[in-house]
Amino acid sequence: MVERTGVSDKGEVFKRLQEEGYTNLYVWSDFPGTYYDWHTHPFNEVRWVLEGEITIGTEREVVTLRAGDRLDVPAGTRHWAKVGKDGVIYVCGSKV
């Protein structure tokens, strides 16, 4: 489920995620139209959008994330992603 935090400041996003125990935090960007086919991650993952738009689909739902939106993806969840027409910049992190 998407959490519409309204927070898109990189420093604040990093601070909040570190307080929650997320590690390996980094900022990632993708060009418009970038597509990631179905895949999984071995750890709980977070995606928090700073700029732009990305749509992420799981076997249960499809959601579109915009600046200030956050999505937690549990370990082992099959998902795909497609970047919107303006590209996207987001924070990634993982938690055991």
C-alpha positions in Angstrom: 0.0 0.0 0.0 1.2 3.5 -0.9 1.9 5.9 1.9 1.4 9.5 0.7 3.8 11.2 3.1 4.1 14.5 1.3 7.8 14.4 2.2 10.2 14.7 -0.7 13.3 16.2 0.9 16.2 13.7 0.6 17.7 14.5 4.0 14.3 14.0 5.8 13.6 10.8 3.9 17.0 9.3 4.8 16.6 10.4 8.5 13.1 8.7 8.8 14.2 5.5 7.1 17.4 5.2 9.2 15.3 5.6 12.3 13.1 2.7 11.1 16.2 0.5 10.6 16.6 0.7 6.9 20.1 0.3 5.6 21.9 0.5 2.3 20.1 3.8 1.5 20.8 5.4 -1.8 19.2 7.7 -4.4 18.4 6.1 -7.7 17.1 7.7 -10.9 15.6 6.2 -14.1 14.9 7.6 -17.5 11.3 7.9 -18.8 9.9 4.6 -19.9 12.4 2.5 -18.0 10.9 -0.9 -17.3 11.9 -3.6 -14.7 10.3 -6.9 -15.4 8.9 -9.2 -12.7 11.5 -9.8 -10.0 11.9 -10.2 -6.2 14.3 -9.0 -3.5 15.7 -11.1 -0.6 15.0 -8.3 1.9 12.2 -5.9 2.8 12.6 -2.9 0.4 11.4 0.6 0.4 10.9 3.1 -2.5 10.3 6.7 -1.6 9.9 9.1 -4.6 11.7 12.5 -4.5 10.8 13.6 -8.1 8.8 12.2 -11.0 6.6 9.1 -11.2 6.9 5.4 -11.2 4.2 2.7 -11.4 4.9 -0.6 -9.5 2.8 -3.7 -9.9 2.5 -6.8 -7.7 0.3 -9.8 -8.0 -2.2 -8.0 -5.8 -2.2 -4.4 -7.0 -0.8 -1.7 -9.3 0.1 1.7 -7.7 1.6 4.9 -9.1 4.1 6.7 -6.8 4.7 10.4 -7.1 6.9 12.9 -5.2 6.4 12.3 -1.5 5.0 8.8 -1.9 6.4 5.7 -0.2 6.0 2.0 -0.9 7.3 -0.8 1.3 7.8 -4.1 -0.6 8.1 -7.1 1.6 10.9 -9.6 0.9 10.0 -12.1 -1.8 7.2 -10.1 -3.2 7.0 -10.5 -7.0 6.8 -7.1 -8.6 7.6 -5.0 -11.7 8.1 -1.3 -12.3 7.6 1.3 -15.1 8.9 4.9 -15.0 6.6 7.7 -16.0 7.1 10.2 -18.9 9.3 12.6 -16.9 11.6 10.0 -15.3 11.9 9.5 -11.6 14.3 10.0 -8.7 13.8 7.9 -5.6 15.4 6.6 -2.4 15.9 2.9 -2.1 16.7 1.0 1.1 16.5 -2.5 2.6 15.8 -4.0 5.9 16.2 -7.5 7.2 
